Every structure is written in structure tokens, then in C-alpha cells.
Amino acid sequence: MALLIRSDVSSLVPHVRPSKRRLHYVEVVLAMFGAAGAILVLLDVGGLPFAAFKLVVCLTMPGWVALSRLPVADPAARTVWMVAASSSLYALLAALMAWTGFWYPRPVVAAVVLASSAFLVFTPRKEYPVPRLRAHGTREGLRRYRMKAMIPWLVLAAAVAMWVFGLATTNSEVLSDFGLLRELPPVWYGAVGIAVALCAWGVVARKGPSNWLMSASVTSLVVMLYATAGLLADAPRFPWTYKHIAVTNLIAATGHVDPAIDIYNRWPGFFSLSALLGEAMGYRNAIDYAAWAETGFALVDAVLVLAIVRTISSRARIYWTATVVFTLSNWVNQNYYAPQSFSYSLYLAMCLVALTFLRNAPTGWMIAFEGRLRKSRMLQKLGKQRPAAALAERWGQRPTFTQGLAVAAILALQVVIVVSHQLTPYIVVLGLFPLFLAGYFRPRWVGPALLIIALLYLVPNVEYIRSKYGLFSGFNLFANTGYKPPETESVVLGQWVLTGQTLSRLAVVLTLLTGLLAVAGFIRRLLGGQVRTTLVIAWLAFAPVLGLFAQSYGGEARFRVYLFALPWLSIGVAWLFWSGPVRSRKAAIGAAAALIAMAMLFTVVHFQPEADYRVSKNDVLASQWLDENVETGDIVFDSKSFFPLLIGPNYPHYLKWGSVASITDYLKAVKGDISMGSLRKYADHLRGAENNYIVMSDEQKRQAIEESGIDAYMLPKLEKVLAKGAGVENVFNNGTVRIYKFTRTG
């Protein structure tokens, strides 16, 4: 998805009188594509090209129908709203089908697409004129300008070619503690460096950024950074992705959810949507497409941030700087195939709707507070030297003719988020509820409505959460961050610097750098007298922190806090450099230096832990075999904590107590007495299963050696016992993974 943005239209066109309704050729073409896509879905035509075409049609048609009748001229907002509207509609339909067991995804998708196509043809839209830019100057001057403008495009094309060549020449089969940092060739680093340089040059150039060039440069940068690791892996990354794949495959195979299985079946929005779209595309196993989620969500989120900043600033330097900062600071790896990634994008879409359509003057008490803040002694003292020509505030009452649709969209997005993820709805409430209450967004009742929607879905599930996880993990801010003090062991400086683990801690540096620059940007805006917008954006950046007073979210709360604060922190960073009325050399140097530093830190932090994120394809194949063959009551022994056992529609077998056992626990229990007798006795002690499976993989041995566990020298001995044991059968072997089976005796 290219970030193709025009600078001459950045908001609504509410005061332009539309022309009479007429059938537009673009919508005729879209309707034809929609009809073709619906037929392909119904006929279940497979293949990658057809799958891509069907997916584009599915995510385009309903959203286009919803938005084409609105006078929204910003292409960034239109693009992401179109995808968000389509996804939300399908998510609600898919969840209803999964809850009821009425699972007919292909007919439903085809019906939605055909209905959208018919609507475009039989309900012509009104035309809203859009201003056109006219070229000025002589032909010779234009020719020279075009030739000069081609240079950065050629440089970008060379960078893309270098990136492709770098991927083709990378050998990443065996990764060390430094992950991909050592394996990626210099040409790859050169390609990323060029892309970063083009983005930095675009925002600091004296004439201002070219939106077409910045669109292509930022898109290329996002793909280079977020697609590299996935393209070099032979299976979806992140071991914890596979439990999400398993839930999706369960819904696709059975056509329904079972709340008794696990928490994912109680929040099925994302999983049922994925199963529905997978069925429509012809890919019924989520493994076939899960790997592309990281790049897809990264691109969508970048466009959303871009569109959000354009609603509060018409300066290209500000919205492009914020977008690049967001891309280079999003190190938390939350773009993978997961409900939180989907819900996060919908959260940004919700904020975009509110900022575009629902802005209003705040209540009287907030206006009084803003006045006191402007007149405070500290701001008066620090702001004496501020320039007189400060940038005007872009906040105030918005056109009301679309308010009803905007409110409906926000409530619908909250419903989809609520049925998809457990945490995101409450971060939405923390951020938006006070802003609606204070009148910055109207109508004010929408804020309480967002909370009520979340609570209504929580009530029937509250006892399950309380018994399994606990509603609250304690009102301890520092404990809920999951922070653990560093060990006080003495280290040698040279060894401390030259370790991958040390490099991973640069994430703290990147986080602090982004946060400090953002706070400085907020302060600079306040000193410039721009209080209202600054208060809103600063609050959205701070609000996620309040969640730390209630939940640790399994030790991951600090990552979610940073992730939800990042779009707004990125705006603060952009304000720091470009809040002045004119471009200055100091601002240009500072912005370029900050972007380059962020790019370097992000590259190290993102690619260093790759060895921990990789999942072997052979491990995946072995897990799929187990999913197809293991039955309820069987025991599976494995020693690798991230072996992707939860991978297919039969994953509920493993959730029953005693169905999965640790080889490490067995080795500790027998204290060196490794034999079939001790193994059978240990298995009978667990639950006396009819069938027992032992998974032995080269990846398990490698991890045991790295961790210096007892498995490192006992696993080979155990496998020799299994290979020669009476009544033991080698039922699976793909070269790196062996699965042994023995049955209960007597």
C-alpha cells in the first residue's frame, strides 16, 4: 500500500455545493471488479494472484460504499477508513456466524461484495469538486525541474534493488546471539540507509517535502524494516503467533467457537474475521498468510498516523516527520498476527474519525483551565522569546452534517475491538472518555457509551477472567510494568559491550529518546501559545500509563503502554522541530540527526533478538502432524518451551491437564536413571495415557546447549534409549525432528 498523499487537500470540503448525481466511471469499474471478485469467491478459485485480487476486493467494496458518499478529500483518511470499515463489517458478521454456528463465509462475503457493487451502480454519488493544481513556468523550466526531480526517484529505485539483492544473498539459517545483525550483508544496510536518508532529506529540505516522493520513500522504508525478517524465515515468526493460528484454524474447521475452551474463544472477533477472509481467499490454514501480518499492519498503522497528523496540522514537515518517527520507534514487535495488532489499528482509526468529525470547543471549565495555563507565570517567563507569528491552532467545531455517521462509526469500531481483544477497549476508554467528557469531542455521551460497551461484554466473562487470570494484578505501577532490576554480578566491560543481550537493551534508549523529544515538543507548543491541541495530544500520549495501575497484562503492559502512546509521542517529536513559523538550520539538523539515530537504534533492537523469534519449518511440520494424530487423553513430551504445539484445529487436546509434559521435568525426576522403564513409570504417574509421544528435535538440543541445561547432555542419551526401546515406534522423522510413540502397558 503506497502512501500517496496530496498536499492541496487535507480535510473536509463541507462548504462546497455538490453537483447533481451521476454515475462515475471509477465506480463502474469498481462494481465490475466487485462482481468478478464475488464470482471467484463463490467458485472458490485458488492461487496467489486470485487470492490477492479477492482480498483487495473484499477490503475495498463495503468501505468504499460507506465513504464514497462523504465529501472526504484526504486520500490517506479515505484509504484507511475504507479498509477499517470493511474489516469491521466482516468481523461482526464472522463473529455472529462463529457464535451461532451458521458458518457460510464464502456466500456471505460474496453477498456483501455483490450488494456493494449493486449500490455503486444504482445509487450514483454526488460530485464534490476538488481543487486542481496548475503548473506554472516555461516548458524549459519545467523540463529542468522534472529532470532534477528524477534524481531522488532513481536513488530510491537503486535502494530497493539493493535491498532485494541483500535479501537474496543473506544466509540466516543459523543465527547467533546477534540475530540478523551479523547475517545481513552491507548492501542491505546500505539500502536501508539510503531510504532513511531520503526520508530525512525530504522533511528537512528547504522547499519542503514532496508528498509523492515521501509516500514512496516511507513505504519503502516500512517494507524494508518490517518485511525483511519475515522474508528470510521459512515459517511465521514469533512462537506465540501459533496459538492465534490454532484458534483461527479451529474456527475455519468447525465453523463455531466454544467459550469453554479458552479465552480466545470468548473474544473471537479477530480469529473469526481471519477464518472468514482465509476461506474467501482460498487459504484455509492461517499459516499460509500469517507471516504477512507484520508488514501489513505496519503499513496500515503508518497511513493511520499520517492521516491523524494531517487532521491537526497542514504542514507537510510535521505530518511526515511524525510518520517517520512512528515507523522508526515502533520496536515492540506488536504487528504480528494477533488480536492486539488488529485492535490497535482500529483504535487508531477510531481516533482518526473523532479528530476529523467530532472536534469541538471544550466545556467552560476546560476553557478557563486553558486560559490559566496560557497566563501562568512559568509559560509567560519561558515564552518571552517565542516568535510573534506562531502557528495557528487547528482545533474547533467541525461540520455537523456527518456527526451522526461519525458517532455510529466510533461505536461500531469499539464493538469490534471489544469482541476482539481484552485490553484495548479500556485503553480506548482511558484516552477518549476524558476528552468527550471535557467537550473536546462532541457529543459528550459517546465517552460513557464507549465504557458501557466494554463493560457489557465484560460482565458475562468476568468470572472466567477472575478465576483464570485475575481482574487486577494490584495497584502497583512499578510492579505492573514487569520491570526487574538488573543483576549485580560484576562484568568485564569488553564482554558487556560485545553481547547481543546488551544490544537488546538499546530499546530503552530508543524509548527514552522518543519520549524526551516528545515532551520537549509538547513544551515548545505550549510556549508558543498552542494550548488546546497540545493538551489533547499530550493526554492521549499519557493516558495509557494509567492502565499500569490495574494490570500487568502478563508482564507485557509496559510494551502496550509505549505502543499506544507512540503515535502521539511522534507528533510531539515533530512539533519539537517544526513548531516555528519558518524552517531553521538548527531544526533541520536536529530533525535529521534524530531520525538517523532512531533508525540506527531501531535496526539493532529489531533484528538482534531474531534467534528467539524464529520457528523452524520442520518444527511446524512436526506440530501439524501431531495435531492431526494426537487424540484426547494422549500425552506429548517436549522440552522446547516455544515448540508450536498449538497450531491446528485440534489444539484443545493439549489444553487438558496432563496432556503436555516436559522432558526436562522427567530428566530431573529420574536423576540420571534414563530408561524405558523409568519413562513408562513417569508417564503412568502423570495420567496413564494410552498413547505417549516424545518429540526430539535439533532445535531443542541447540536451545539446551545455549541455556546450559541438563537437557544438553541427557537428550542424546534419552533418544538412544527411545531408538532401541522395546515397544517404541519412530512415527515421524523429517530430518531435524523425530517423534517417538509408545503405548501404555497392561
ROTOR-55365 format. One record per residue (C-alpha): x, z, y; residue in three letters. Coordinates in steps of 0.5 Angstrom, whole numbers, plus 500, padded with zeros to 3 digits. Layout:
// ROTOR-55365
XZYAla
...
This chain:
// ROTOR-55365
500500500Met
503498506Ala
502502513Leu
500496517Leu
498499524Ile
497496530Arg
498500537Ser
493497541Asp
487500538Val
488507536Ser
481511536Ser
474509536Leu
470504540Val
464507542Pro
462504548His
463497547Val
456494545Arg
456490538Pro
454483538Ser
448481533Lys
448482526Arg
452476522Arg
455475515Leu
462476516His
467471511Tyr
471477510Val
465481506Glu
463475503Val
470474500Val
470482498Leu
463481495Ala
466475490Met
472480488Phe
467485487Gly
462481483Ala
469479479Ala
471486478Gly
465488475Ala
464483470Ile
471484468Leu
470492467Val
463490463Leu
467486459Leu
473490458Asp
478485460Val
485488459Gly
492487461Gly
496490467Leu
494484472Pro
487485471Phe
487493471Ala
491493477Ala
485488480Phe
480492477Lys
483499480Leu
483496487Val
476493487Val
473500485Cys
477504490Leu
475499495Thr
468497495Met
464503496Pro
469506501Gly
468499505Trp
461499505Val
461506507Ala
466505513Leu
464498515Ser
458500519Arg
462504523Leu
466502529Pro
473505527Val
478500529Ala
484504527Asp
487501520Pro
490507518Ala
484511518Ala
480506515Arg
484505509Thr
485512507Val
477513508Trp
476507504Met
480510498Val
477517499Ala
470515500Ala
470511493Ser
474516490Ser
470522492Ser
463518489Leu
467516483Tyr
469524482Ala
462526483Leu
459521478Leu
464522473Ala
463530473Ala
456529473Leu
457525466Met
462529463Ala
458536465Trp
451532462Thr
455528456Gly
452522459Phe
459518459Trp
458511460Tyr
464510465Pro
464502465Arg
457501466Pro
457506472Val
463503475Val
460496474Ala
453498477Ala
457501483Val
461495485Val
455490484Leu
451495488Ala
456495494Ser
457487493Ser
450486494Ala
450491500Phe
455487504Leu
451480502Val
444482504Phe
446487510Thr
450484515Pro
454488519Arg
454488527Lys
461486530Glu
465490535Tyr
469487539Pro
477489538Val
482487544Pro
487482542Arg
494482545Leu
496476548Arg
503473548Ala
507472555His
513469557Gly
516462556Thr
517459549Arg
524459549Glu
524467551Gly
519468545Leu
524464540Arg
530468542Arg
525474541Tyr
523472535Arg
530471532Met
533477535Lys
527481532Ala
528478525Met
535482524Ile
532488522Pro
527485517Trp
533482514Leu
536488514Val
530492510Leu
530486505Ala
537487504Ala
536494503Ala
530493498Val
534488494Ala
540493494Met
535499491Trp
533494486Val
540493484Phe
542500484Gly
536502479Leu
538496474Ala
545499474Thr
543506473Thr
544510467Asn
540516466Ser
540517459Glu
544524459Val
543528465Leu
548534467Ser
546540472Asp
547535478Phe
541531475Gly
541524478Leu
545525484Leu
551523480Arg
548518476Glu
545514482Leu
550508484Pro
553508491Pro
549501492Val
542506491Trp
545511496Tyr
546505501Gly
539502500Ala
536509502Val
541510508Gly
539503511Ile
532505510Ala
533512513Val
537508519Ala
531503520Leu
526509521Cys
531513525Ala
532507530Trp
525505530Gly
523511533Val
529512538Val
529505540Ala
529504548Arg
523499547Lys
519504542Gly
518503535Pro
515496532Ser
509498528Asn
510492523Trp
517494522Leu
516501522Met
510500517Ser
515496512Ala
520501513Ser
517507512Val
513504506Thr
520502503Ser
523509504Leu
517512501Val
517508495Val
525509494Met
525516494Leu
518517490Tyr
519512485Ala
526512483Thr
526518478Ala
519515475Gly
522508474Leu
528511471Leu
524515466Ala
521513460Asp
515517460Ala
511521465Pro
516526468Arg
514534469Phe
513537463Pro
507541466Trp
504534467Thr
502533460Tyr
497539460Lys
493535465His
494528461Ile
491532455Ala
485534459Val
483527461Thr
484524454Asn
479530451Leu
474527456Ile
475520455Ala
475521447Ala
469526447Thr
465524454Gly
464531456His
467538458Val
467544454Asp
468550459Pro
469555453Ala
476551452Ile
480553458Asp
480553466Ile
481545467Tyr
474544463Asn
471548468Arg
474545474Trp
473537471Pro
473533478Gly
480530477Phe
480529470Phe
473526469Ser
475521475Leu
481519472Ser
478518465Ala
473514468Leu
478510472Leu
482509466Gly
476507462Glu
474502467Ala
482499468Met
482499460Gly
487504459Tyr
484510455Arg
490514455Asn
492517461Ala
500517459Ile
499510461Asp
498511468Tyr
500518470Ala
507516472Ala
505512478Trp
501518481Ala
507521484Glu
508514488Thr
501513489Gly
500520492Phe
506520496Ala
504513500Leu
496515501Val
499522504Asp
504518508Ala
498514511Val
493520512Leu
499524516Val
500517520Leu
492517522Ala
492524523Ile
497524528Val
494518531Arg
488522533Thr
491526537Ile
497522540Ser
497515542Ser
505515543Arg
508511537Ala
514515537Arg
510521536Ile
506519530Tyr
512515527Trp
516521527Thr
511526524Ala
510521519Thr
518520517Val
519528518Val
513529513Phe
516524508Thr
523527508Leu
521534508Ser
516534502Asn
521536497Trp
516541493Val
514536488Asn
507536488Gln
505529488Asn
505528480Tyr
499527476Tyr
495533477Ala
488536481Pro
492539486Gln
495533488Ser
488529489Phe
485535492Ser
491535497Tyr
489528499Ser
482530500Leu
484536504Tyr
488531509Leu
482526509Ala
477532511Met
482534517Cys
482526519Leu
475526519Val
474532523Ala
479530528Leu
476523529Thr
469525530Phe
468532531Leu
472535536Arg
469538542Asn
470543547Ala
471550544Pro
467556546Thr
467560552Gly
472566550Trp
477561547Met
477557554Ile
478564557Ala
484565552Phe
487558553Glu
487560561Gly
490566560Arg
495563556Leu
497558561Arg
497563566Lys
501568562Ser
508570565Arg
512568560Met
510561560Leu
510561567Gln
517563567Lys
520559562Leu
516553564Gly
518553571Lys
523547570Gln
518543566Arg
516536569Pro
510535573Ala
508528569Ala
506532563Ala
503528557Leu
495529558Ala
491533552Glu
487528547Arg
482533546Trp
475534548Gly
468532546Gln
468526541Arg
462521541Pro
456524537Thr
452518534Phe
457519528Thr
457526528Gln
452527522Gly
455522518Leu
462525519Ala
459532517Val
456529511Ala
463526509Ala
466533510Ile
461537506Leu
462532500Ala
469532500Leu
469539500Gln
464539494Val
469534490Val
475539492Ile
471545489Val
470542483Val
477539482Ser
482545484His
481552484Gln
486554490Leu
485548495Thr
478550497Pro
480556500Tyr
486553504Ile
481549507Val
477554509Val
483558512Leu
484552516Gly
478549518Leu
473555518Phe
476559525Pro
476552528Leu
469551527Phe
467558529Leu
471557535Ala
468551537Gly
474546537Tyr
470542532Phe
462542532Arg
457543529Pro
459550528Arg
455552522Trp
460547518Val
465552517Gly
461557514Pro
458551510Ala
465550507Leu
466557505Leu
459557502Ile
460551498Ile
466554495Ala
463561493Leu
457558490Leu
462554485Tyr
466560484Leu
460565482Val
459562475Pro
466562474Asn
468569477Val
468573471Glu
472568467Tyr
478568472Ile
478575473Arg
478576465Ser
484571464Lys
488571471Tyr
485576476Gly
482574482Leu
487577486Phe
494579485Ser
495584490Gly
495584498Phe
503584498Asn
505578502Leu
512578499Phe
511579492Ala
506574492Asn
511569495Thr
514569488Gly
521571491Tyr
526574487Lys
532577490Pro
539573488Pro
543577483Glu
549580486Thr
554578481Glu
561576484Ser
562569484Val
568564486Val
567560492Leu
569554489Gly
565555483Gln
559557487Trp
559550491Val
560546486Leu
554547482Thr
547544481Gly
544550482Gln
547552488Thr
545545491Leu
538546489Ser
537552494Arg
538547500Leu
531546499Ala
531553503Val
535550508Val
530544509Leu
524548509Thr
527553515Leu
530547519Leu
523543519Thr
519550520Gly
524552526Leu
524545529Leu
516545529Ala
516552532Val
520549538Ala
516543538Gly
510548539Phe
513552544Ile
515546548Arg
508543548Arg
505550551Leu
511550556Leu
508543558Gly
501546559Gly
498542553Gln
495549550Val
489546546Arg
492541542Thr
498546540Thr
493552538Leu
489547533Val
495544530Ile
499551530Ala
493554527Trp
493549521Leu
500550520Ala
500558520Phe
493558516Ala
496557509Pro
500563510Val
494568510Leu
493566502Gly
499569500Leu
495576502Phe
491575496Ala
494570491Gln
501569488Ser
498563484Tyr
503564478Gly
509564483Gly
507558486Glu
504560492Ala
510559497Arg
510552495Phe
503551496Arg
503554503Val
509550505Tyr
506543503Leu
499545506Phe
503547513Ala
508541512Leu
503535516Pro
502540522Trp
509542522Leu
511535522Ser
507534528Ile
511540531Gly
517537530Val
515530533Ala
513534539Trp
519537540Leu
523531541Phe
517526545Trp
513531549Ser
517529555Gly
514523559Pro
520519558Val
525518553Arg
531521554Ser
538520551Arg
538527548Lys
531527545Ala
534520542Ala
540523539Ile
536530537Gly
531526533Ala
536521530Ala
540527527Ala
534531525Ala
532525521Leu
538524518Ile
539531516Ala
533531513Met
534525509Ala
540528506Met
537535504Leu
531531501Phe
535527497Thr
540533494Val
534537493Val
529532490His
534529485Phe
538535483Gln
533538478Pro
531532474Glu
534534468Ala
529540468Asp
523535470Tyr
525529464Arg
521529458Val
524525452Ser
519519450Lys
521521443Asn
518528444Asp
512525447Val
511520441Leu
512526436Ala
507530440Ser
502525440Gln
503524432Trp
502532432Leu
495531436Asp
493526431Glu
494530425Asn
494538426Val
488541425Glu
484547427Thr
488553424Gly
495550423Asp
501553426Ile
506549429Val
513552430Phe
517549436Asp
523552440Ser
523548447Lys
518551452Ser
517545455Phe
515541449Phe
509537451Pro
504539445Leu
498539450Leu
498531450Ile
492529447Gly
484530446Pro
485535440Asn
489540444Tyr
484545444Pro
487546437His
493549440Tyr
489554444Leu
487558439Lys
491565438Trp
497564433Gly
497556433Ser
503555436Val
509559434Ala
516560437Ser
522558432Ile
526563437Thr
522569435Asp
523567428Tyr
530567428Leu
530574432Lys
526577427Ala
529575421Val
536577424Lys
540571420Gly
536571414Asp
534564414Ile
531561408Ser
525558406Met
522565403Gly
523568410Ser
520563414Leu
514563409Arg
513570410Lys
514570417Tyr
508564417Ala
504568413Asp
505574417His
502570423Leu
496568420Arg
497565413Gly
495558415Ala
494552410Glu
499547414Asn
505549418Asn
509544422Tyr
516545424Ile
519541430Val
526540430Met
529535436Ser
535534439Asp
532536446Glu
531543443Gln
538543441Lys
541541447Arg
537546451Gln
539551446Ala
546550448Ile
546550455Glu
542556455Glu
547559450Ser
541562446Gly
541564439Ile
538557437Asp
544554439Ala
548555432Tyr
542557428Met
537551429Leu
542546425Pro
542552419Lys
535552419Leu
534544419Glu
539544413Lys
534549409Val
528545411Leu
531539409Ala
533542402Lys
527547401Gly
522546396Ala
515544398Gly
517542405Val
516535407Glu
519531412Asn
513528415Val
515525422Phe
522522424Asn
523518430Asn
531519430Gly
531525435Thr
525528433Val
524531426Arg
517534424Ile
517538417Tyr
511541414Lys
510546408Phe
503549406Thr
501556404Arg
503558397Thr
498562393Gly
